Amino acid sequence: MEWQIPEPERKYLRELAKKQAEYAALPIMAERRKMWYDLNDAGKGARPPFIIETWTFDRDFMPASVFKCQSETGRSIEGQLLRNVRNHELLNDDKVITDTFVIGWFADIDEFGLQVETESIEDAEGVRLGYKFHHPIKDLKRDIHLLKPSKGKVDRRKTLEWKSFLEELLGEWLKVEIRVGTYGCAMLTHRVVALMGMEAFFTAMYDTPDAVHQLMAYLRDNCLSMMHWAESEGLLTLNNGGQSSFGSSYNWTTRLPAPGYAADKPVRLRDMWGGANSQETVGVSPEMFHEFCFPYYRDCCEPVGLIYYGCCEPAHPFWGDISRLPHLKKVSISKWCDEAFVADAMRGTELVFSRKPDPNFLSVDVRLDEAAWAAHIRKTLEVTRGVFTEFIVRDVYTVHGNLENPRRAVEIARREIDRHWKG
């Protein structure tokens, strides 16, 4: 057996699994699940959910001191269980704790036919956040021939053995489920920057526009190829429940799977949520985005059932194109976005305003400025009246060891949402 866990760790992990299952059975989890369904199904008067994503501040949320397992396998399982348990105990936001332990396929994707090496360095606390790419494309016109079509392979036997191992360990309390996304990643410009760098990309739009279109077409085709490969291999699993389409925006909906789905047949791309964003083009004009990006993003969004678009980039300059993406359902509204503009554009539609509050409130000051935070949340609630809205706090990289800050942020946001929702 490839995976070994000492008996004391096995006992402890079962205790953690039991605790997660008990939290999953709480009535509040059913209420939160309904909240997400109401939002994503465009239910009248849907209440905005509020989530804080924790992995970016794991130095505070999941420090080494909270782990008990010493074995590599035990520690990896413990991490997933602990994150769920601690989320409910320490934050108590609107994440739905489920009675599942989620794994993915052991799959290997060769996306470009060449390696993109990265270099990172530890900060003063030993956490690796900053990184840089070593770009394999030095001259786009000269080097584009180095890029090859993507290839994928999956180790079904290893995946099913891992699933059986976990079922024996945790199955008394949790269902072990294989859950995946669409495999093809529609963050096309992220791939561009990894391959050649942002400055070279921006310059190439002027100097060698035909080569840029060739590159974008290659990345689109690679994305679609990976998606259709996963579909044809039967790797897709429905993600219309407690999975996130992007950035902890949860997927509970009855809108998927699409008509024609049969439980005894393979899942299709049109039964799935997908995601796309283009943070790297924040510095280009809407006209250049329309020429060099939109057609390729449109094609990558077409096969799936629902789309979450965006990350940290402002949506309002590119709204003309974003709003025309096929199957668009949610749009990320970052701190740099004109909230009122997008809210007005969304009002009367079933689109979801996926607000990303400013993480600086939680990560700059050691103590949360509660009045300023409340005002920040109220501003969004005021401009989004009549608009389907969710709050996803992301990119908090430290809370300076003070986990009371995110907990209070949840309580204050919930208070403001309650006042608005009932008002």
Secondary structure, 3 states (H helix, E strand, C coil): CCCCCCHHHHHHHHHHHHHHHHHHCCHHHHHHHHHHHHHHCCCCCCCCCEEECCHHHHHHHCCHHHCCCCCHHHHHHHHHHHHHHHHHHHHCCCCCCCCEEEECCCEEEECCCCCCEEEEEECCCCCEEEEEEECCCCCHHHHHHHCCCCEEEECHHHHHHHHHHHHHHHCCCCEEEECCCCCCCECHHHHHHHHHCHHHHHHHHHHCHHHHHHHHHHHHHHHHHHHHHHHHCCCCCCCCCCCEEECCEECCCCCCCCCCCCCCCCCCHHHCEEEECCHHHCCCCHHHHHHHCHHHHHHHHCCCCEEEECCCCCCHHHHHHHCCCCCEEEEEECCCCCHHHHHHHHCCCCCEEEECCCCHHHHCCCCCCHHHHHHHHHHHHHHCCCCEEEEEECCCCCCCCCCHHHHHHHHHHHHHHHHHHHC
